[in-house]
Amino acid sequence: MTVTIVAMIITALVSYYLVTPIYQTSTQLLISQQRGEVVVDSQSIEADLQLVATYSEIIKSPVILEQVISQLD
C-alpha cells in the first residue's frame, strides 16, 4: 500500500516538473488555379489525383463530420 502511494507521488511530481507538455495543431490549405483550356497531360492528371486525395481527407475531418451529424441527426 505504501509503495503504491509513493509511486503515485513520484509519478505525479515527475509529470508536473519534468515532462514538457506538447501542444499540436494542424491546418489544411487548398490552393487551386483556374484553367483556361483543358489540357490532358501527366502533370494535370497527377494534380487531379492529389486533389481527389485532399478532398477525401477534408471530407473525413472532424469539422465536416460534425456538421453532417448535426444536420442528419
HTML snippet that shows the backbone in 3Dmol.js (N, CA, C, O; Angstrom):
<script src="https://3Dmol.org/build/3Dmol-min.js"></script>
<div id="view" style="width:600px;height:400px;position:relative"></div>
<script>
const pdb = `
ATOM      1  N   MET A   1       0.831  -1.193   0.000  1.00  0.00           N
ATOM      2  CA  MET A   1       0.000   0.000   0.000  1.00  0.00           C
ATOM      3  C   MET A   1       0.872   1.252   0.000  1.00  0.00           C
ATOM      4  O   MET A   1       0.631   2.177  -0.776  1.00  0.00           O
ATOM      5  N   THR A   2       1.865   1.285   0.850  1.00  0.00           N
ATOM      6  CA  THR A   2       2.756   2.439   0.934  1.00  0.00           C
ATOM      7  C   THR A   2       3.555   2.603  -0.351  1.00  0.00           C
ATOM      8  O   THR A   2       3.773   3.722  -0.816  1.00  0.00           O
ATOM      9  N   VAL A   3       3.990   1.490  -0.919  1.00  0.00           N
ATOM     10  CA  VAL A   3       4.757   1.540  -2.169  1.00  0.00           C
ATOM     11  C   VAL A   3       3.919   2.145  -3.286  1.00  0.00           C
ATOM     12  O   VAL A   3       4.431   2.923  -4.091  1.00  0.00           O
ATOM     13  N   THR A   4       2.650   1.799  -3.343  1.00  0.00           N
ATOM     14  CA  THR A   4       1.760   2.326  -4.368  1.00  0.00           C
ATOM     15  C   THR A   4       1.592   3.837  -4.227  1.00  0.00           C
ATOM     16  O   THR A   4       1.633   4.561  -5.221  1.00  0.00           O
ATOM     17  N   ILE A   5       1.407   4.306  -3.017  1.00  0.00           N
ATOM     18  CA  ILE A   5       1.234   5.746  -2.775  1.00  0.00           C
ATOM     19  C   ILE A   5       2.511   6.499  -3.115  1.00  0.00           C
ATOM     20  O   ILE A   5       2.453   7.561  -3.736  1.00  0.00           O
ATOM     21  N   VAL A   6       3.672   5.964  -2.716  1.00  0.00           N
ATOM     22  CA  VAL A   6       4.956   6.607  -3.034  1.00  0.00           C
ATOM     23  C   VAL A   6       5.155   6.644  -4.547  1.00  0.00           C
ATOM     24  O   VAL A   6       5.612   7.656  -5.077  1.00  0.00           O
ATOM     25  N   ALA A   7       4.822   5.568  -5.251  1.00  0.00           N
ATOM     26  CA  ALA A   7       4.955   5.524  -6.706  1.00  0.00           C
ATOM     27  C   ALA A   7       4.044   6.554  -7.368  1.00  0.00           C
ATOM     28  O   ALA A   7       4.443   7.210  -8.331  1.00  0.00           O
ATOM     29  N   MET A   8       2.826   6.699  -6.858  1.00  0.00           N
ATOM     30  CA  MET A   8       1.899   7.696  -7.400  1.00  0.00           C
ATOM     31  C   MET A   8       2.429   9.110  -7.186  1.00  0.00           C
ATOM     32  O   MET A   8       2.343   9.942  -8.089  1.00  0.00           O
ATOM     33  N   ILE A   9       2.973   9.391  -6.011  1.00  0.00           N
ATOM     34  CA  ILE A   9       3.509  10.723  -5.720  1.00  0.00           C
ATOM     35  C   ILE A   9       4.708  11.018  -6.606  1.00  0.00           C
ATOM     36  O   ILE A   9       4.817  12.114  -7.155  1.00  0.00           O
ATOM     37  N   ILE A  10       5.606  10.057  -6.752  1.00  0.00           N
ATOM     38  CA  ILE A  10       6.781  10.260  -7.614  1.00  0.00           C
ATOM     39  C   ILE A  10       6.347  10.483  -9.060  1.00  0.00           C
ATOM     40  O   ILE A  10       6.874  11.367  -9.735  1.00  0.00           O
ATOM     41  N   THR A  11       5.402   9.698  -9.533  1.00  0.00           N
ATOM     42  CA  THR A  11       4.901   9.863 -10.901  1.00  0.00           C
ATOM     43  C   THR A  11       4.274  11.233 -11.098  1.00  0.00           C
ATOM     44  O   THR A  11       4.498  11.874 -12.125  1.00  0.00           O
ATOM     45  N   ALA A  12       3.497  11.685 -10.134  1.00  0.00           N
ATOM     46  CA  ALA A  12       2.870  12.999 -10.231  1.00  0.00           C
ATOM     47  C   ALA A  12       3.923  14.105 -10.259  1.00  0.00           C
ATOM     48  O   ALA A  12       3.814  15.043 -11.048  1.00  0.00           O
ATOM     49  N   LEU A  13       4.936  14.003  -9.407  1.00  0.00           N
ATOM     50  CA  LEU A  13       5.987  15.020  -9.376  1.00  0.00           C
ATOM     51  C   LEU A  13       6.791  15.043 -10.673  1.00  0.00           C
ATOM     52  O   LEU A  13       7.095  16.111 -11.206  1.00  0.00           O
ATOM     53  N   VAL A  14       7.128  13.874 -11.170  1.00  0.00           N
ATOM     54  CA  VAL A  14       7.868  13.808 -12.438  1.00  0.00           C
ATOM     55  C   VAL A  14       7.029  14.392 -13.570  1.00  0.00           C
ATOM     56  O   VAL A  14       7.539  15.149 -14.397  1.00  0.00           O
ATOM     57  N   SER A  15       5.752  14.043 -13.609  1.00  0.00           N
ATOM     58  CA  SER A  15       4.875  14.558 -14.661  1.00  0.00           C
ATOM     59  C   SER A  15       4.737  16.076 -14.582  1.00  0.00           C
ATOM     60  O   SER A  15       4.707  16.754 -15.608  1.00  0.00           O
ATOM     61  N   TYR A  16       4.655  16.597 -13.381  1.00  0.00           N
ATOM     62  CA  TYR A  16       4.433  18.032 -13.216  1.00  0.00           C
ATOM     63  C   TYR A  16       5.697  18.851 -13.474  1.00  0.00           C
ATOM     64  O   TYR A  16       5.623  19.914 -14.091  1.00  0.00           O
ATOM     65  N   TYR A  17       6.846  18.378 -13.016  1.00  0.00           N
ATOM     66  CA  TYR A  17       8.066  19.177 -13.080  1.00  0.00           C
ATOM     67  C   TYR A  17       9.001  18.830 -14.236  1.00  0.00           C
ATOM     68  O   TYR A  17       9.739  19.700 -14.699  1.00  0.00           O
ATOM     69  N   LEU A  18       8.993  17.602 -14.710  1.00  0.00           N
ATOM     70  CA  LEU A  18       9.998  17.205 -15.691  1.00  0.00           C
ATOM     71  C   LEU A  18       9.464  16.998 -17.103  1.00  0.00           C
ATOM     72  O   LEU A  18      10.214  17.158 -18.066  1.00  0.00           O
ATOM     73  N   VAL A  19       8.210  16.652 -17.249  1.00  0.00           N
ATOM     74  CA  VAL A  19       7.654  16.369 -18.565  1.00  0.00           C
ATOM     75  C   VAL A  19       7.137  17.670 -19.178  1.00  0.00           C
ATOM     76  O   VAL A  19       6.298  18.358 -18.597  1.00  0.00           O
ATOM     77  N   THR A  20       7.652  17.987 -20.354  1.00  0.00           N
ATOM     78  CA  THR A  20       7.223  19.190 -21.055  1.00  0.00           C
ATOM     79  C   THR A  20       5.968  18.875 -21.858  1.00  0.00           C
ATOM     80  O   THR A  20       5.956  17.922 -22.637  1.00  0.00           O
ATOM     81  N   PRO A  21       4.914  19.662 -21.679  1.00  0.00           N
ATOM     82  CA  PRO A  21       3.699  19.401 -22.450  1.00  0.00           C
ATOM     83  C   PRO A  21       3.935  19.678 -23.940  1.00  0.00           C
ATOM     84  O   PRO A  21       4.677  20.592 -24.300  1.00  0.00           O
ATOM     85  N   ILE A  22       3.305  18.888 -24.783  1.00  0.00           N
ATOM     86  CA  ILE A  22       3.424  19.058 -26.229  1.00  0.00           C
ATOM     87  C   ILE A  22       2.073  19.528 -26.749  1.00  0.00           C
ATOM     88  O   ILE A  22       1.049  18.874 -26.557  1.00  0.00           O
ATOM     89  N   TYR A  23       2.099  20.674 -27.408  1.00  0.00           N
ATOM     90  CA  TYR A  23       0.888  21.221 -27.998  1.00  0.00           C
ATOM     91  C   TYR A  23       0.982  21.018 -29.505  1.00  0.00           C
ATOM     92  O   TYR A  23       2.034  21.235 -30.107  1.00  0.00           O
ATOM     93  N   GLN A  24      -0.122  20.603 -30.102  1.00  0.00           N
ATOM     94  CA  GLN A  24      -0.094  20.277 -31.515  1.00  0.00           C
ATOM     95  C   GLN A  24      -1.341  20.827 -32.191  1.00  0.00           C
ATOM     96  O   GLN A  24      -2.434  20.800 -31.625  1.00  0.00           O
ATOM     97  N   THR A  25      -1.163  21.315 -33.384  1.00  0.00           N
ATOM     98  CA  THR A  25      -2.286  21.778 -34.184  1.00  0.00           C
ATOM     99  C   THR A  25      -2.002  21.456 -35.641  1.00  0.00           C
ATOM    100  O   THR A  25      -0.865  21.169 -36.015  1.00  0.00           O
ATOM    101  N   SER A  26      -3.028  21.505 -36.444  1.00  0.00           N
ATOM    102  CA  SER A  26      -2.835  21.279 -37.872  1.00  0.00           C
ATOM    103  C   SER A  26      -3.836  22.118 -38.642  1.00  0.00           C
ATOM    104  O   SER A  26      -4.855  22.552 -38.106  1.00  0.00           O
ATOM    105  N   THR A  27      -3.528  22.333 -39.892  1.00  0.00           N
ATOM    106  CA  THR A  27      -4.421  23.084 -40.766  1.00  0.00           C
ATOM    107  C   THR A  27      -4.294  22.528 -42.170  1.00  0.00           C
ATOM    108  O   THR A  27      -3.305  21.882 -42.514  1.00  0.00           O
ATOM    109  N   GLN A  28      -5.296  22.785 -42.960  1.00  0.00           N
ATOM    110  CA  GLN A  28      -5.269  22.380 -44.357  1.00  0.00           C
ATOM    111  C   GLN A  28      -5.521  23.612 -45.199  1.00  0.00           C
ATOM    112  O   GLN A  28      -6.458  24.369 -44.950  1.00  0.00           O
ATOM    113  N   LEU A  29      -4.676  23.806 -46.198  1.00  0.00           N
ATOM    114  CA  LEU A  29      -4.798  24.939 -47.105  1.00  0.00           C
ATOM    115  C   LEU A  29      -4.946  24.386 -48.506  1.00  0.00           C
ATOM    116  O   LEU A  29      -4.105  23.613 -48.964  1.00  0.00           O
ATOM    117  N   LEU A  30      -5.995  24.770 -49.182  1.00  0.00           N
ATOM    118  CA  LEU A  30      -6.269  24.269 -50.516  1.00  0.00           C
ATOM    119  C   LEU A  30      -6.129  25.422 -51.498  1.00  0.00           C
ATOM    120  O   LEU A  30      -6.835  26.426 -51.399  1.00  0.00           O
ATOM    121  N   ILE A  31      -5.220  25.268 -52.434  1.00  0.00           N
ATOM    122  CA  ILE A  31      -4.959  26.293 -53.440  1.00  0.00           C
ATOM    123  C   ILE A  31      -5.219  25.685 -54.805  1.00  0.00           C
ATOM    124  O   ILE A  31      -4.706  24.611 -55.118  1.00  0.00           O
ATOM    125  N   SER A  32      -5.994  26.352 -55.600  1.00  0.00           N
ATOM    126  CA  SER A  32      -6.262  25.843 -56.945  1.00  0.00           C
ATOM    127  C   SER A  32      -6.131  26.971 -57.955  1.00  0.00           C
ATOM    128  O   SER A  32      -6.174  28.152 -57.609  1.00  0.00           O
ATOM    129  N   GLN A  33      -5.971  26.580 -59.201  1.00  0.00           N
ATOM    130  CA  GLN A  33      -5.844  27.541 -60.288  1.00  0.00           C
ATOM    131  C   GLN A  33      -7.007  27.353 -61.247  1.00  0.00           C
ATOM    132  O   GLN A  33      -7.498  26.242 -61.446  1.00  0.00           O
ATOM    133  N   GLN A  34      -7.430  28.447 -61.829  1.00  0.00           N
ATOM    134  CA  GLN A  34      -8.443  28.345 -62.863  1.00  0.00           C
ATOM    135  C   GLN A  34      -7.738  28.001 -64.167  1.00  0.00           C
ATOM    136  O   GLN A  34      -6.692  28.562 -64.491  1.00  0.00           O
ATOM    137  N   ARG A  35      -8.314  27.091 -64.889  1.00  0.00           N
ATOM    138  CA  ARG A  35      -7.712  26.674 -66.153  1.00  0.00           C
ATOM    139  C   ARG A  35      -8.496  27.287 -67.300  1.00  0.00           C
ATOM    140  O   ARG A  35      -9.723  27.201 -67.353  1.00  0.00           O
ATOM    141  N   GLY A  36      -7.769  27.902 -68.209  1.00  0.00           N
ATOM    142  CA  GLY A  36      -8.417  28.497 -69.368  1.00  0.00           C
ATOM    143  C   GLY A  36      -8.783  27.458 -70.410  1.00  0.00           C
ATOM    144  O   GLY A  36      -9.853  27.529 -71.015  1.00  0.00           O
ATOM    145  N   GLU A  37      -7.911  26.506 -70.620  1.00  0.00           N
ATOM    146  CA  GLU A  37      -8.168  25.464 -71.608  1.00  0.00           C
ATOM    147  C   GLU A  37      -7.896  24.109 -70.969  1.00  0.00           C
ATOM    148  O   GLU A  37      -7.097  24.006 -70.039  1.00  0.00           O
ATOM    149  N   VAL A  38      -8.545  23.097 -71.456  1.00  0.00           N
ATOM    150  CA  VAL A  38      -8.397  21.763 -70.905  1.00  0.00           C
ATOM    151  C   VAL A  38      -7.202  21.092 -71.577  1.00  0.00           C
ATOM    152  O   VAL A  38      -7.181  20.901 -72.793  1.00  0.00           O
ATOM    153  N   VAL A  39      -6.215  20.741 -70.766  1.00  0.00           N
ATOM    154  CA  VAL A  39      -5.033  20.053 -71.268  1.00  0.00           C
ATOM    155  C   VAL A  39      -4.906  18.751 -70.486  1.00  0.00           C
ATOM    156  O   VAL A  39      -4.917  18.755 -69.255  1.00  0.00           O
ATOM    157  N   VAL A  40      -4.788  17.663 -71.191  1.00  0.00           N
ATOM    158  CA  VAL A  40      -4.642  16.363 -70.544  1.00  0.00           C
ATOM    159  C   VAL A  40      -3.199  15.903 -70.724  1.00  0.00           C
ATOM    160  O   VAL A  40      -2.783  15.475 -71.800  1.00  0.00           O
ATOM    161  N   ASP A  41      -2.465  16.007 -69.643  1.00  0.00           N
ATOM    162  CA  ASP A  41      -1.091  15.515 -69.635  1.00  0.00           C
ATOM    163  C   ASP A  41      -0.834  14.874 -68.278  1.00  0.00           C
ATOM    164  O   ASP A  41      -1.690  14.913 -67.395  1.00  0.00           O
ATOM    165  N   SER A  42       0.332  14.292 -68.117  1.00  0.00           N
ATOM    166  CA  SER A  42       0.618  13.558 -66.888  1.00  0.00           C
ATOM    167  C   SER A  42       0.623  14.473 -65.664  1.00  0.00           C
ATOM    168  O   SER A  42       0.239  14.039 -64.578  1.00  0.00           O
ATOM    169  N   GLN A  43       1.045  15.712 -65.812  1.00  0.00           N
ATOM    170  CA  GLN A  43       1.062  16.637 -64.671  1.00  0.00           C
ATOM    171  C   GLN A  43      -0.346  16.995 -64.217  1.00  0.00           C
ATOM    172  O   GLN A  43      -0.624  17.036 -63.018  1.00  0.00           O
ATOM    173  N   SER A  44      -1.229  17.252 -65.164  1.00  0.00           N
ATOM    174  CA  SER A  44      -2.602  17.605 -64.773  1.00  0.00           C
ATOM    175  C   SER A  44      -3.320  16.405 -64.162  1.00  0.00           C
ATOM    176  O   SER A  44      -4.121  16.563 -63.241  1.00  0.00           O
ATOM    177  N   ILE A  45      -3.036  15.205 -64.672  1.00  0.00           N
ATOM    178  CA  ILE A  45      -3.642  14.007 -64.096  1.00  0.00           C
ATOM    179  C   ILE A  45      -3.139  13.790 -62.677  1.00  0.00           C
ATOM    180  O   ILE A  45      -3.924  13.470 -61.785  1.00  0.00           O
ATOM    181  N   GLU A  46      -1.844  13.961 -62.459  1.00  0.00           N
ATOM    182  CA  GLU A  46      -1.270  13.806 -61.118  1.00  0.00           C
ATOM    183  C   GLU A  46      -1.839  14.856 -60.159  1.00  0.00           C
ATOM    184  O   GLU A  46      -2.148  14.546 -59.008  1.00  0.00           O
ATOM    185  N   ALA A  47      -1.975  16.085 -60.633  1.00  0.00           N
ATOM    186  CA  ALA A  47      -2.550  17.141 -59.793  1.00  0.00           C
ATOM    187  C   ALA A  47      -3.992  16.823 -59.432  1.00  0.00           C
ATOM    188  O   ALA A  47      -4.416  17.045 -58.298  1.00  0.00           O
ATOM    189  N   ASP A  48      -4.749  16.300 -60.399  1.00  0.00           N
ATOM    190  CA  ASP A  48      -6.141  15.937 -60.127  1.00  0.00           C
ATOM    191  C   ASP A  48      -6.234  14.789 -59.125  1.00  0.00           C
ATOM    192  O   ASP A  48      -7.111  14.796 -58.262  1.00  0.00           O
ATOM    193  N   LEU A  49      -5.351  13.813 -59.228  1.00  0.00           N
ATOM    194  CA  LEU A  49      -5.342  12.711 -58.266  1.00  0.00           C
ATOM    195  C   LEU A  49      -5.008  13.197 -56.855  1.00  0.00           C
ATOM    196  O   LEU A  49      -5.607  12.742 -55.881  1.00  0.00           O
ATOM    197  N   GLN A  50      -4.057  14.115 -56.749  1.00  0.00           N
ATOM    198  CA  GLN A  50      -3.722  14.673 -55.446  1.00  0.00           C
ATOM    199  C   GLN A  50      -4.881  15.491 -54.893  1.00  0.00           C
ATOM    200  O   GLN A  50      -5.129  15.490 -53.687  1.00  0.00           O
ATOM    201  N   LEU A  51      -5.588  16.184 -55.770  1.00  0.00           N
ATOM    202  CA  LEU A  51      -6.741  16.968 -55.335  1.00  0.00           C
ATOM    203  C   LEU A  51      -7.852  16.068 -54.821  1.00  0.00           C
ATOM    204  O   LEU A  51      -8.502  16.394 -53.827  1.00  0.00           O
ATOM    205  N   VAL A  52      -8.078  14.945 -55.480  1.00  0.00           N
ATOM    206  CA  VAL A  52      -9.082  13.981 -55.020  1.00  0.00           C
ATOM    207  C   VAL A  52      -8.695  13.441 -53.646  1.00  0.00           C
ATOM    208  O   VAL A  52      -9.551  13.315 -52.771  1.00  0.00           O
ATOM    209  N   ALA A  53      -7.426  13.123 -53.448  1.00  0.00           N
ATOM    210  CA  ALA A  53      -6.967  12.636 -52.143  1.00  0.00           C
ATOM    211  C   ALA A  53      -7.154  13.702 -51.066  1.00  0.00           C
ATOM    212  O   ALA A  53      -7.538  13.392 -49.938  1.00  0.00           O
ATOM    213  N   THR A  54      -6.885  14.950 -51.416  1.00  0.00           N
ATOM    214  CA  THR A  54      -7.063  16.045 -50.469  1.00  0.00           C
ATOM    215  C   THR A  54      -8.530  16.209 -50.099  1.00  0.00           C
ATOM    216  O   THR A  54      -8.860  16.366 -48.923  1.00  0.00           O
ATOM    217  N   TYR A  55      -9.409  16.174 -51.088  1.00  0.00           N
ATOM    218  CA  TYR A  55     -10.843  16.270 -50.808  1.00  0.00           C
ATOM    219  C   TYR A  55     -11.307  15.116 -49.930  1.00  0.00           C
ATOM    220  O   TYR A  55     -12.157  15.298 -49.058  1.00  0.00           O
ATOM    221  N   SER A  56     -10.760  13.946 -50.156  1.00  0.00           N
ATOM    222  CA  SER A  56     -11.105  12.787 -49.334  1.00  0.00           C
ATOM    223  C   SER A  56     -10.724  13.012 -47.871  1.00  0.00           C
ATOM    224  O   SER A  56     -11.488  12.666 -46.970  1.00  0.00           O
ATOM    225  N   GLU A  57      -9.560  13.584 -47.635  1.00  0.00           N
ATOM    226  CA  GLU A  57      -9.133  13.885 -46.267  1.00  0.00           C
ATOM    227  C   GLU A  57     -10.002  14.976 -45.648  1.00  0.00           C
ATOM    228  O   GLU A  57     -10.345  14.900 -44.469  1.00  0.00           O
ATOM    229  N   ILE A  58     -10.355  15.980 -46.428  1.00  0.00           N
ATOM    230  CA  ILE A  58     -11.191  17.066 -45.908  1.00  0.00           C
ATOM    231  C   ILE A  58     -12.560  16.531 -45.498  1.00  0.00           C
ATOM    232  O   ILE A  58     -13.091  16.910 -44.455  1.00  0.00           O
ATOM    233  N   ILE A  59     -13.124  15.656 -46.312  1.00  0.00           N
ATOM    234  CA  ILE A  59     -14.438  15.098 -46.016  1.00  0.00           C
ATOM    235  C   ILE A  59     -14.418  14.297 -44.719  1.00  0.00           C
ATOM    236  O   ILE A  59     -15.409  14.280 -43.989  1.00  0.00           O
ATOM    237  N   LYS A  60     -13.303  13.636 -44.426  1.00  0.00           N
ATOM    238  CA  LYS A  60     -13.189  12.819 -43.218  1.00  0.00           C
ATOM    239  C   LYS A  60     -12.807  13.622 -41.979  1.00  0.00           C
ATOM    240  O   LYS A  60     -12.712  13.056 -40.890  1.00  0.00           O
ATOM    241  N   SER A  61     -12.589  14.920 -42.121  1.00  0.00           N
ATOM    242  CA  SER A  61     -12.144  15.726 -40.984  1.00  0.00           C
ATOM    243  C   SER A  61     -13.276  15.885 -39.972  1.00  0.00           C
ATOM    244  O   SER A  61     -14.450  15.874 -40.341  1.00  0.00           O
ATOM    245  N   PRO A  62     -12.921  16.032 -38.698  1.00  0.00           N
ATOM    246  CA  PRO A  62     -13.949  16.163 -37.649  1.00  0.00           C
ATOM    247  C   PRO A  62     -14.883  17.348 -37.857  1.00  0.00           C
ATOM    248  O   PRO A  62     -16.061  17.264 -37.511  1.00  0.00           O
ATOM    249  N   VAL A  63     -14.388  18.441 -38.409  1.00  0.00           N
ATOM    250  CA  VAL A  63     -15.239  19.625 -38.601  1.00  0.00           C
ATOM    251  C   VAL A  63     -16.381  19.302 -39.566  1.00  0.00           C
ATOM    252  O   VAL A  63     -17.537  19.631 -39.299  1.00  0.00           O
ATOM    253  N   ILE A  64     -16.056  18.664 -40.672  1.00  0.00           N
ATOM    254  CA  ILE A  64     -17.078  18.312 -41.657  1.00  0.00           C
ATOM    255  C   ILE A  64     -18.009  17.234 -41.096  1.00  0.00           C
ATOM    256  O   ILE A  64     -19.227  17.329 -41.244  1.00  0.00           O
ATOM    257  N   LEU A  65     -17.446  16.219 -40.461  1.00  0.00           N
ATOM    258  CA  LEU A  65     -18.267  15.129 -39.928  1.00  0.00           C
ATOM    259  C   LEU A  65     -19.234  15.622 -38.862  1.00  0.00           C
ATOM    260  O   LEU A  65     -20.369  15.149 -38.800  1.00  0.00           O
ATOM    261  N   GLU A  66     -18.816  16.555 -38.029  1.00  0.00           N
ATOM    262  CA  GLU A  66     -19.710  17.097 -37.000  1.00  0.00           C
ATOM    263  C   GLU A  66     -20.884  17.837 -37.635  1.00  0.00           C
ATOM    264  O   GLU A  66     -22.014  17.739 -37.158  1.00  0.00           O
ATOM    265  N   GLN A  67     -20.614  18.582 -38.715  1.00  0.00           N
ATOM    266  CA  GLN A  67     -21.700  19.297 -39.394  1.00  0.00           C
ATOM    267  C   GLN A  67     -22.688  18.313 -40.022  1.00  0.00           C
ATOM    268  O   GLN A  67     -23.899  18.523 -39.955  1.00  0.00           O
ATOM    269  N   VAL A  68     -22.181  17.252 -40.627  1.00  0.00           N
ATOM    270  CA  VAL A  68     -23.051  16.257 -41.239  1.00  0.00           C
ATOM    271  C   VAL A  68     -23.894  15.559 -40.171  1.00  0.00           C
ATOM    272  O   VAL A  68     -25.093  15.351 -40.359  1.00  0.00           O
ATOM    273  N   ILE A  69     -23.274  15.207 -39.070  1.00  0.00           N
ATOM    274  CA  ILE A  69     -24.003  14.538 -37.983  1.00  0.00           C
ATOM    275  C   ILE A  69     -25.110  15.448 -37.449  1.00  0.00           C
ATOM    276  O   ILE A  69     -26.226  14.993 -37.201  1.00  0.00           O
ATOM    277  N   SER A  70     -24.800  16.727 -37.274  1.00  0.00           N
ATOM    278  CA  SER A  70     -25.807  17.630 -36.724  1.00  0.00           C
ATOM    279  C   SER A  70     -26.956  17.857 -37.717  1.00  0.00           C
ATOM    280  O   SER A  70     -28.105  18.018 -37.306  1.00  0.00           O
ATOM    281  N   GLN A  71     -26.653  17.871 -39.005  1.00  0.00           N
ATOM    282  CA  GLN A  71     -27.714  18.096 -39.995  1.00  0.00           C
ATOM    283  C   GLN A  71     -28.580  16.852 -40.177  1.00  0.00           C
ATOM    284  O   GLN A  71     -29.778  16.962 -40.438  1.00  0.00           O
ATOM    285  N   LEU A  72     -27.984  15.678 -40.044  1.00  0.00           N
ATOM    286  CA  LEU A  72     -28.746  14.439 -40.243  1.00  0.00           C
ATOM    287  C   LEU A  72     -29.320  13.863 -38.951  1.00  0.00           C
ATOM    288  O   LEU A  72     -30.066  12.884 -38.973  1.00  0.00           O
ATOM    289  N   ASP A  73     -28.966  14.477 -37.834  1.00  0.00           N
ATOM    290  CA  ASP A  73     -29.395  13.996 -36.509  1.00  0.00           C
ATOM    291  C   ASP A  73     -28.958  12.570 -36.311  1.00  0.00           C
ATOM    292  O   ASP A  73     -29.221  11.983 -35.262  1.00  0.00           O
TER     293      ASP A  73
END
`;
const viewer = $3Dmol.createViewer("view");
viewer.addModel(pdb, "pdb");
viewer.setStyle({}, {cartoon: {color: "spectrum"}});
viewer.zoomTo();
viewer.render();
</script>
